[in-house]
């Protein structure tokens, strides 16, 4: 993957190129940000640039032997670690790890250009409503692989996707090699939740914070990929919050049904809360608890977006609101109930519930507490 294949992020690309050109290549780097901001594509483009034998025009050539193999994710000196299902069993007593799922990894990276999230990965490897993890044996395997001499690249590289999924034993094992790395070894940790990493790992990595993708870059992406008009593309790009995956979700027809479902769930929640219909709220919470974990997380993200849009309408900023159709009609009626007095505690309650769901909290308890708490805040603006 070349830097030119990554949507936007020109400032980050320039900084990464400059570091390599000046010989400043940190042995352990943490690419942190939303999956849809391009963290993984940037990490892959960086590895390819580092090992390219014929760099030109501020990018890897894409044609040398190293570039071709890295682009195909088939370079013998490039290794990957990512969350898998530790509960499944492989042949004999060996549990499958990252190498077991490498064909699915290559297929998904190739199909999406590296723009995919945790749930998309779990769907690709058949994890239904389950969480993946990176076990200690994965860290041991990384150390084993890196103990060999490089086959042909100048730098041996390990890309660890979602390192926050490492158990404590795996993290401590990785820490040892981060403290005393072999020469010409490159660790790239690609994280969407870096605050969940051990402080000792954070302190031993060079942090590369990837910001949201710029609106103009996303506009061009929407026009080129989906053929939407310029004005519509601008609204969608603003709605995406700099997240290319969210833009895909907004534009792509197959995902509009999910958005409609989240909208109906949001409307029901707000109406039950406003009317203090606690029995209906309990039924609502029980229904939400039956959804898949990722659908629950996406509902909270959608609900926070809707609350912010309502707040902007109530603050007289309707001209920059990013909703249309049914959503816009509902927001115009509901906006008077969202204001300075309740927007911050409402968002805080959403963020807390989202964190609990992310950490595998009991969904029925989380949604019940969430719904009853929100019901006390609606209208208190």
C-alpha positions as a Markdown table, in Angstrom:
| # | Residue | x | y | z |
|---|---|---|---|---|
| 1 | Unk | 0.0 | 0.0 | 0.0 |
| 2 | Unk | 1.3 | 3.4 | -1.0 |
| 3 | Unk | 0.7 | 6.7 | 0.9 |
| 4 | Unk | -1.2 | 7.8 | -2.2 |
| 5 | Unk | -3.7 | 5.0 | -1.5 |
| 6 | Unk | -4.6 | 6.5 | 1.9 |
| 7 | Unk | -7.6 | 9.0 | 1.9 |
| 8 | Unk | -6.5 | 12.4 | 3.2 |
| 9 | Unk | -4.1 | 12.7 | 6.1 |
| 10 | Unk | -1.5 | 14.7 | 4.1 |
| 11 | Unk | 0.1 | 16.2 | 7.1 |
| 12 | Unk | 0.7 | 12.8 | 8.8 |
| 13 | Unk | 2.0 | 11.4 | 5.5 |
| 14 | Unk | 4.5 | 14.2 | 5.3 |
| 15 | Unk | 5.7 | 13.7 | 8.9 |
| 16 | Unk | 6.1 | 9.9 | 8.4 |
| 17 | Unk | 8.0 | 10.4 | 5.1 |
| 18 | Unk | 10.3 | 13.0 | 6.6 |
| 19 | Unk | 11.2 | 10.7 | 9.6 |
| 20 | Unk | 12.2 | 7.9 | 7.2 |
| 21 | Unk | 14.1 | 10.2 | 4.8 |
| 22 | Unk | 16.1 | 11.6 | 7.7 |
| 23 | Unk | 16.8 | 8.2 | 9.2 |
| 24 | Unk | 14.6 | 8.7 | 12.3 |
| 25 | Unk | 12.7 | 5.4 | 12.4 |
| 26 | Unk | 11.4 | 4.6 | 15.9 |
| 27 | Unk | 11.5 | 0.9 | 16.7 |
| 28 | Unk | 8.1 | 1.0 | 18.3 |
| 29 | Unk | 5.3 | 3.3 | 17.1 |
| 30 | Unk | 1.7 | 3.6 | 18.2 |
| 31 | Unk | -0.7 | 4.6 | 15.4 |
| 32 | Unk | -3.8 | 5.7 | 17.4 |
| 33 | Unk | -7.2 | 6.9 | 16.1 |
| 34 | Unk | -10.5 | 5.8 | 14.7 |
| 35 | Unk | -10.3 | 2.8 | 12.4 |
| 36 | Unk | -12.0 | 5.0 | 9.8 |
| 37 | Unk | -9.3 | 7.6 | 10.0 |
| 38 | Unk | -6.8 | 5.4 | 8.2 |
| 39 | Unk | -4.6 | 4.1 | 11.1 |
| 40 | Unk | -4.0 | 0.7 | 9.5 |
| 41 | Unk | -3.6 | 1.9 | 5.9 |
| 42 | Unk | -1.1 | 4.5 | 7.2 |
| 43 | Unk | 0.8 | 1.8 | 9.1 |
| 44 | Unk | 1.0 | -0.4 | 6.0 |
| 45 | Unk | 2.0 | 2.4 | 3.8 |
| 46 | Unk | 4.7 | 3.3 | 6.3 |
| 47 | Unk | 6.2 | -0.2 | 6.3 |
| 48 | Unk | 6.2 | -0.3 | 2.5 |
| 49 | Unk | 7.9 | 3.1 | 2.4 |
| 50 | Unk | 10.6 | 2.1 | 4.9 |
| 51 | Unk | 11.5 | -1.0 | 2.9 |
| 52 | Unk | 11.0 | 0.3 | -0.6 |
| 53 | Unk | 14.3 | 0.1 | -2.6 |
| 54 | Unk | 13.3 | 2.8 | -5.1 |
| 55 | Unk | 11.4 | 5.6 | -3.3 |
| 56 | Unk | 10.3 | 8.5 | -5.5 |
| 57 | Unk | 8.0 | 11.5 | -5.4 |
| 58 | Unk | 7.5 | 11.2 | -1.7 |
| 59 | Unk | 6.1 | 7.6 | -1.8 |
| 60 | Unk | 7.1 | 4.0 | -2.2 |
| 61 | Unk | 7.6 | 3.0 | -5.9 |
| 62 | Unk | 5.0 | 0.2 | -5.7 |
| 63 | Unk | 6.9 | -1.8 | -8.3 |
| 64 | Unk | 10.1 | -3.1 | -6.6 |
| 65 | Unk | 10.1 | -6.7 | -5.2 |
| 66 | Unk | 9.6 | -5.4 | -1.6 |
| 67 | Unk | 6.7 | -3.2 | -2.5 |
| 68 | Unk | 4.9 | -5.9 | -4.4 |
| 69 | Unk | 5.2 | -8.4 | -1.6 |
| 70 | Unk | 4.2 | -5.9 | 1.1 |
| 71 | Unk | 1.2 | -4.7 | -1.0 |
| 72 | Unk | 0.1 | -8.3 | -1.2 |
| 73 | Unk | 0.7 | -8.8 | 2.5 |
| 74 | Unk | 3.0 | -11.7 | 1.6 |
| 75 | Unk | 6.4 | -10.4 | 2.6 |
| 76 | Unk | 8.4 | -12.9 | 4.7 |
| 77 | Unk | 9.6 | -10.1 | 7.0 |
| 78 | Unk | 6.2 | -8.6 | 7.6 |
| 79 | Unk | 4.1 | -10.2 | 10.4 |
| 80 | Unk | 0.6 | -9.5 | 11.7 |
| 81 | Unk | -1.0 | -9.9 | 15.1 |
| 82 | Unk | -4.7 | -9.3 | 15.6 |
| 83 | Unk | -7.6 | -10.4 | 17.9 |
| 84 | Unk | -8.9 | -13.9 | 17.3 |
| 85 | Unk | -11.3 | -16.2 | 19.1 |
| 86 | Unk | -9.3 | -17.9 | 21.9 |
| 87 | Unk | -12.3 | -20.3 | 22.6 |
| 88 | Unk | -12.0 | -22.1 | 19.3 |
| 89 | Unk | -9.7 | -25.1 | 18.9 |
| 90 | Unk | -7.5 | -25.9 | 16.0 |
| 91 | Unk | -5.8 | -29.2 | 15.1 |
| 92 | Unk | -4.8 | -31.2 | 18.2 |
| 93 | Unk | -4.3 | -29.0 | 21.3 |
| 94 | Unk | -3.1 | -26.0 | 19.3 |
| 95 | Unk | -5.6 | -23.0 | 19.5 |
| 96 | Unk | -5.7 | -20.9 | 16.3 |
| 97 | Unk | -3.9 | -17.5 | 16.4 |
| 98 | Unk | -3.2 | -14.8 | 13.9 |
| 99 | Unk | -1.4 | -17.1 | 11.4 |
| 100 | Unk | -4.5 | -19.4 | 11.4 |
| 101 | Unk | -6.7 | -16.5 | 10.2 |
| 102 | Unk | -4.1 | -14.8 | 7.9 |
| 103 | Unk | -6.0 | -15.7 | 4.7 |
| 104 | Unk | -9.1 | -13.9 | 6.0 |
| 105 | Unk | -7.0 | -11.0 | 7.1 |
| 106 | Unk | -5.4 | -10.6 | 3.7 |
| 107 | Unk | -8.8 | -10.9 | 2.0 |
| 108 | Unk | -10.4 | -8.2 | 4.2 |
| 109 | Unk | -7.4 | -5.8 | 4.0 |
| 110 | Unk | -7.4 | -6.2 | 0.2 |
| 111 | Unk | -11.2 | -5.7 | -0.2 |
| 112 | Unk | -11.4 | -2.6 | 2.1 |
| 113 | Unk | -8.0 | -1.0 | 1.6 |
| 114 | Unk | -7.4 | -1.4 | 5.3 |
| 115 | Unk | -10.5 | 0.5 | 6.3 |
| 116 | Unk | -12.4 | -1.8 | 8.6 |
| 117 | Unk | -13.3 | -2.0 | 12.2 |
| 118 | Unk | -13.4 | -4.6 | 14.9 |
| 119 | Unk | -16.9 | -5.9 | 14.1 |
| 120 | Unk | -16.1 | -6.2 | 10.4 |
| 121 | Unk | -13.1 | -8.3 | 11.3 |
| 122 | Unk | -15.1 | -10.5 | 13.6 |
| 123 | Unk | -17.7 | -11.1 | 10.9 |
| 124 | Unk | -14.9 | -12.1 | 8.5 |
| 125 | Unk | -13.7 | -14.8 | 10.9 |
| 126 | Unk | -17.1 | -16.0 | 12.0 |
| 127 | Unk | -17.3 | -14.6 | 15.6 |
| 128 | Unk | -21.0 | -14.1 | 16.3 |
| 129 | Unk | -21.6 | -11.8 | 19.3 |
| 130 | Unk | -18.2 | -12.7 | 20.7 |
| 131 | Unk | -15.1 | -10.7 | 21.5 |
| 132 | Unk | -11.6 | -11.5 | 20.2 |
| 133 | Unk | -8.4 | -11.3 | 22.2 |
| 134 | Unk | -4.6 | -11.4 | 21.7 |
| 135 | Unk | -3.3 | -14.2 | 23.9 |
| 136 | Unk | 0.2 | -14.6 | 25.4 |
| 137 | Unk | 1.1 | -17.3 | 22.9 |
| 138 | Unk | 0.8 | -14.6 | 20.2 |
| 139 | Unk | 3.4 | -12.5 | 21.9 |
| 140 | Unk | 5.6 | -15.6 | 22.3 |
| 141 | Unk | 5.2 | -16.3 | 18.6 |
| 142 | Unk | 6.2 | -12.7 | 17.7 |
| 143 | Unk | 9.4 | -13.1 | 19.7 |
| 144 | Unk | 10.2 | -16.4 | 18.0 |
| 145 | Unk | 9.7 | -15.0 | 14.5 |
| 146 | Unk | 11.8 | -11.9 | 15.1 |
| 147 | Unk | 14.7 | -14.0 | 16.6 |
| 148 | Unk | 15.5 | -15.1 | 13.0 |
| 149 | Unk | 17.5 | -13.1 | 10.6 |
| 150 | Unk | 15.5 | -11.1 | 8.1 |
| 151 | Unk | 14.9 | -12.8 | 4.7 |
| 152 | Unk | 15.3 | -9.8 | 2.4 |
| 153 | Unk | 13.9 | -6.6 | 3.9 |
| 154 | Unk | 16.1 | -4.0 | 5.7 |
| 155 | Unk | 13.5 | -3.9 | 8.5 |
| 156 | Unk | 11.6 | -6.8 | 10.0 |
| 157 | Unk | 8.2 | -5.5 | 10.9 |
| 158 | Unk | 5.3 | -6.5 | 13.1 |
| 159 | Unk | 1.9 | -4.9 | 12.8 |
| 160 | Unk | -0.2 | -5.4 | 15.9 |
| 161 | Unk | -3.8 | -4.4 | 15.2 |
| 162 | Unk | -5.9 | -3.5 | 18.2 |
| 163 | Unk | -3.2 | -4.1 | 20.8 |
| 164 | Unk | -5.7 | -3.1 | 23.5 |
| 165 | Unk | -7.1 | -6.6 | 23.1 |
| 166 | Unk | -4.0 | -8.1 | 24.6 |
| 167 | Unk | -4.4 | -9.9 | 28.0 |
| 168 | Unk | -2.0 | -8.8 | 30.7 |
| 169 | Unk | 0.4 | -11.7 | 30.2 |
| 170 | Unk | 0.6 | -11.0 | 26.4 |
| 171 | Unk | 1.2 | -7.3 | 27.1 |
| 172 | Unk | 4.0 | -8.0 | 29.6 |
| 173 | Unk | 5.6 | -10.4 | 27.2 |
| 174 | Unk | 5.5 | -7.8 | 24.5 |
| 175 | Unk | 6.9 | -5.2 | 26.9 |
| 176 | Unk | 10.1 | -7.2 | 27.3 |
| 177 | Unk | 11.0 | -7.0 | 23.6 |
| 178 | Unk | 9.9 | -3.4 | 23.3 |
| 179 | Unk | 12.5 | -2.6 | 26.1 |
| 180 | Unk | 15.3 | -4.5 | 24.4 |
| 181 | Unk | 14.5 | -4.7 | 20.6 |
| 182 | Unk | 16.6 | -6.4 | 18.0 |
| 183 | Unk | 18.3 | -4.1 | 15.5 |
| 184 | Unk | 16.4 | -3.2 | 12.4 |
| 185 | Unk | 13.1 | -4.4 | 14.0 |
| 186 | Unk | 9.9 | -2.3 | 13.6 |
| 187 | Unk | 6.8 | -2.6 | 15.8 |
| 188 | Unk | 3.7 | -0.8 | 14.7 |
| 189 | Unk | 0.8 | -0.9 | 17.1 |
| 190 | Unk | -2.5 | 0.2 | 15.6 |
| 191 | Unk | -5.0 | 1.1 | 18.3 |
| 192 | Unk | -8.5 | 2.6 | 18.4 |
| 193 | Unk | -8.4 | 2.8 | 22.2 |
| 194 | Unk | -4.8 | 3.5 | 23.4 |
| 195 | Unk | -5.9 | 4.5 | 26.9 |
| 196 | Unk | -6.6 | 0.7 | 27.5 |
| 197 | Unk | -2.9 | -0.2 | 26.9 |
| 198 | Unk | -0.5 | -0.6 | 29.8 |
| 199 | Unk | 1.2 | 2.7 | 30.7 |
| 200 | Unk | 4.5 | 0.9 | 30.4 |
| 201 | Unk | 3.8 | 0.1 | 26.8 |
| 202 | Unk | 2.6 | 3.6 | 26.0 |
| 203 | Unk | 5.8 | 5.0 | 27.5 |
| 204 | Unk | 7.9 | 2.8 | 25.2 |
| 205 | Unk | 6.3 | 3.7 | 22.0 |
| 206 | Unk | 6.5 | 6.8 | 19.8 |
| 207 | Unk | 2.9 | 7.9 | 19.5 |
| 208 | Unk | 1.5 | 8.9 | 16.1 |
| 209 | Unk | -2.0 | 10.3 | 16.7 |
| 210 | Unk | -4.1 | 10.0 | 13.5 |
| 211 | Unk | -6.8 | 12.8 | 13.4 |
| 212 | Unk | -10.2 | 12.5 | 11.7 |
| 213 | Unk | -10.0 | 12.6 | 7.9 |
| 214 | Unk | -10.6 | 16.1 | 6.5 |
| 215 | Unk | -14.0 | 17.1 | 5.1 |
| 216 | Unk | -12.6 | 17.9 | 1.7 |
| 217 | Unk | -10.9 | 14.5 | 1.3 |
| 218 | Unk | -14.1 | 12.8 | 2.4 |
| 219 | Unk | -16.2 | 14.8 | -0.1 |
| 220 | Unk | -13.9 | 13.7 | -2.9 |
| 221 | Unk | -14.1 | 10.1 | -1.7 |
| 222 | Unk | -17.9 | 10.2 | -1.6 |
| 223 | Unk | -18.2 | 11.7 | -5.1 |
| 224 | Unk | -15.6 | 9.3 | -6.7 |
| 225 | Unk | -16.8 | 6.1 | -5.0 |
| 226 | Unk | -20.6 | 6.6 | -4.8 |
| 227 | Unk | -21.2 | 9.2 | -7.5 |
| 228 | Unk | -23.2 | 11.5 | -5.2 |
| 229 | Unk | -23.6 | 15.2 | -5.9 |
| 230 | Unk | -21.2 | 17.7 | -4.4 |
| 231 | Unk | -23.7 | 19.3 | -2.0 |
| 232 | Unk | -24.9 | 15.9 | -0.8 |
| 233 | Unk | -21.3 | 14.7 | -0.5 |
| 234 | Unk | -20.5 | 17.8 | 1.7 |
| 235 | Unk | -23.3 | 17.1 | 4.1 |
| 236 | Unk | -22.4 | 13.4 | 4.3 |
| 237 | Unk | -18.7 | 14.2 | 4.9 |
| 238 | Unk | -19.6 | 16.5 | 7.8 |
| 239 | Unk | -21.9 | 13.9 | 9.2 |
| 240 | Unk | -19.2 | 11.3 | 9.2 |
| 241 | Unk | -17.1 | 13.2 | 11.7 |
| 242 | Unk | -13.9 | 12.5 | 9.8 |
| 243 | Unk | -14.6 | 8.7 | 9.9 |
| 244 | Unk | -14.4 | 7.1 | 6.4 |
| 245 | Unk | -16.2 | 4.0 | 7.7 |
| 246 | Unk | -19.1 | 6.1 | 9.0 |
| 247 | Unk | -19.3 | 7.8 | 5.7 |
| 248 | Unk | -19.6 | 4.4 | 4.0 |
| 249 | Unk | -22.3 | 3.6 | 6.5 |
| 250 | Unk | -24.2 | 6.9 | 5.7 |
| 251 | Unk | -23.9 | 6.6 | 1.9 |
| 252 | Unk | -24.0 | 2.8 | 1.3 |
| 253 | Unk | -27.6 | 1.6 | 0.6 |
| 254 | Unk | -27.2 | -1.7 | 2.4 |
| 255 | Unk | -26.5 | 0.2 | 5.6 |
| 256 | Unk | -29.4 | 2.6 | 5.5 |
| 257 | Unk | -31.7 | 0.0 | 7.1 |
| 258 | Unk | -29.5 | -0.1 | 10.1 |
| 259 | Unk | -29.6 | 3.7 | 10.4 |
| 260 | Unk | -33.4 | 3.6 | 10.2 |
| 261 | Unk | -33.5 | 1.0 | 13.0 |
| 262 | Unk | -31.3 | 3.1 | 15.2 |
| 263 | Unk | -33.5 | 6.1 | 14.5 |
| 264 | Unk | -36.6 | 4.2 | 15.5 |
| 265 | Unk | -34.9 | 3.0 | 18.7 |
| 266 | Unk | -33.8 | 6.5 | 19.5 |
| 267 | Unk | -37.3 | 8.0 | 18.9 |
| 268 | Unk | -38.8 | 5.3 | 21.1 |
| 269 | Unk | -36.3 | 6.0 | 23.9 |
| 270 | Unk | -36.9 | 9.7 | 23.9 |
| 271 | Unk | -40.6 | 9.5 | 23.8 |
| 272 | Unk | -40.7 | 7.0 | 26.6 |
| 273 | Unk | -38.3 | 9.2 | 28.6 |
| 274 | Unk | -40.3 | 12.4 | 28.1 |
| 275 | Unk | -43.6 | 10.7 | 29.1 |
| 276 | Unk | -42.0 | 8.9 | 32.1 |
| 277 | Unk | -43.3 | 5.6 | 30.7 |
| 278 | Unk | -41.0 | 3.4 | 32.9 |
| 279 | Unk | -42.5 | 0.1 | 32.0 |
| 280 | Unk | -42.0 | 0.7 | 28.3 |
| 281 | Unk | -38.5 | 1.8 | 29.1 |
| 282 | Unk | -37.8 | -1.5 | 30.8 |
| 283 | Unk | -39.2 | -3.3 | 27.7 |
| 284 | Unk | -37.0 | -1.1 | 25.5 |
| 285 | Unk | -33.9 | -1.9 | 27.5 |
| 286 | Unk | -34.7 | -5.6 | 27.4 |
| 287 | Unk | -35.1 | -5.5 | 23.6 |
| 288 | Unk | -31.8 | -3.5 | 23.2 |
| 289 | Unk | -30.0 | -6.1 | 25.3 |
| 290 | Unk | -30.8 | -8.8 | 22.7 |
| 291 | Unk | -28.9 | -7.0 | 20.0 |
| 292 | Unk | -25.3 | -7.9 | 19.1 |
| 293 | Unk | -22.6 | -6.2 | 21.0 |
| 294 | Unk | -21.4 | -4.1 | 18.0 |
| 295 | Unk | -25.0 | -3.0 | 17.2 |
| 296 | Unk | -25.4 | -1.8 | 20.7 |
| 297 | Unk | -22.2 | 0.2 | 20.5 |
| 298 | Unk | -23.3 | 1.7 | 17.2 |
| 299 | Unk | -26.6 | 2.7 | 18.7 |
| 300 | Unk | -24.9 | 4.8 | 21.4 |
| 301 | Unk | -22.8 | 6.5 | 18.7 |
| 302 | Unk | -25.8 | 7.2 | 16.6 |
| 303 | Unk | -27.8 | 8.5 | 19.7 |
| 304 | Unk | -25.0 | 10.9 | 20.7 |
| 305 | Unk | -25.0 | 12.2 | 17.1 |
| 306 | Unk | -28.7 | 12.8 | 17.2 |
| 307 | Unk | -28.5 | 14.6 | 20.6 |
| 308 | Unk | -25.8 | 16.9 | 19.3 |
| 309 | Unk | -27.9 | 17.7 | 16.2 |
| 310 | Unk | -30.9 | 18.5 | 18.5 |
| 311 | Unk | -28.7 | 20.7 | 20.6 |
| 312 | Unk | -27.5 | 22.7 | 17.6 |
| 313 | Unk | -31.1 | 23.3 | 16.5 |
| 314 | Unk | -32.1 | 24.5 | 19.9 |
| 315 | Unk | -29.1 | 26.8 | 19.9 |
| 316 | Unk | -30.1 | 28.4 | 16.6 |
| 317 | Unk | -27.5 | 26.7 | 14.4 |
| 318 | Unk | -29.9 | 24.7 | 12.2 |
| 319 | Unk | -28.0 | 25.8 | 9.1 |
| 320 | Unk | -25.1 | 23.5 | 10.0 |
| 321 | Unk | -27.2 | 20.5 | 11.2 |
| 322 | Unk | -26.5 | 17.2 | 9.4 |
| 323 | Unk | -29.8 | 15.4 | 9.3 |
| 324 | Unk | -32.5 | 15.1 | 6.7 |
| 325 | Unk | -35.9 | 13.5 | 6.1 |
| 326 | Unk | -37.5 | 11.8 | 9.1 |
| 327 | Unk | -34.6 | 12.7 | 11.3 |
| 328 | Unk | -34.9 | 16.4 | 10.5 |
| 329 | Unk | -38.6 | 16.4 | 11.1 |
| 330 | Unk | -38.2 | 14.7 | 14.5 |
| 331 | Unk | -35.3 | 16.9 | 15.5 |
| 332 | Unk | -37.3 | 20.1 | 14.8 |
| 333 | Unk | -40.0 | 19.0 | 17.2 |
| 334 | Unk | -37.7 | 17.4 | 19.9 |
| 335 | Unk | -34.9 | 20.1 | 19.9 |
| 336 | Unk | -36.6 | 22.3 | 22.6 |
| 337 | Unk | -36.1 | 19.5 | 25.1 |
| 338 | Unk | -32.3 | 19.5 | 24.6 |
| 339 | Unk | -30.3 | 22.4 | 25.9 |
| 340 | Unk | -27.5 | 23.7 | 28.1 |
| 341 | Unk | -29.0 | 22.1 | 31.2 |
| 342 | Unk | -28.9 | 18.5 | 30.0 |
| 343 | Unk | -26.7 | 18.0 | 26.9 |
| 344 | Unk | -23.5 | 17.4 | 28.8 |
| 345 | Unk | -25.0 | 14.9 | 31.3 |
| 346 | Unk | -26.8 | 13.1 | 28.5 |
| 347 | Unk | -23.7 | 12.7 | 26.5 |
| 348 | Unk | -21.7 | 11.6 | 29.6 |
| 349 | Unk | -24.3 | 9.0 | 30.3 |
| 350 | Unk | -24.1 | 7.7 | 26.7 |
| 351 | Unk | -20.3 | 7.6 | 26.9 |
| 352 | Unk | -20.4 | 5.7 | 30.2 |
| 353 | Unk | -22.9 | 3.1 | 28.9 |
| 354 | Unk | -20.9 | 2.7 | 25.7 |
| 355 | Unk | -17.7 | 2.1 | 27.7 |
| 356 | Unk | -19.5 | -0.6 | 29.8 |
| 357 | Unk | -20.8 | -2.3 | 26.7 |
| 358 | Unk | -17.3 | -2.2 | 25.2 |
| 359 | Unk | -15.9 | -3.8 | 28.3 |
| 360 | Unk | -18.5 | -6.6 | 28.1 |
| 361 | Unk | -20.8 | -5.4 | 30.8 |
| 362 | Unk | -24.2 | -7.1 | 31.3 |
| 363 | Unk | -26.2 | -5.5 | 28.5 |
| 364 | Unk | -29.6 | -5.8 | 30.3 |
| 365 | Unk | -28.3 | -4.0 | 33.4 |
| 366 | Unk | -26.4 | -1.4 | 31.3 |
| 367 | Unk | -29.4 | -0.5 | 29.1 |
| 368 | Unk | -31.9 | -0.6 | 32.0 |
| 369 | Unk | -29.8 | 1.8 | 34.1 |
| 370 | Unk | -29.1 | 3.9 | 31.1 |
| 371 | Unk | -32.8 | 4.3 | 30.1 |
| 372 | Unk | -34.0 | 5.2 | 33.6 |
| 373 | Unk | -31.2 | 7.7 | 34.1 |
| 374 | Unk | -31.8 | 9.4 | 30.7 |
| 375 | Unk | -35.5 | 9.6 | 31.5 |
| 376 | Unk | -34.6 | 12.0 | 34.4 |
| 377 | Unk | -32.7 | 14.3 | 32.1 |
| 378 | Unk | -35.0 | 14.8 | 29.2 |
| 379 | Unk | -36.7 | 18.2 | 29.3 |
| 380 | Unk | -34.4 | 19.6 | 32.0 |
| 381 | Unk | -32.7 | 22.1 | 29.8 |
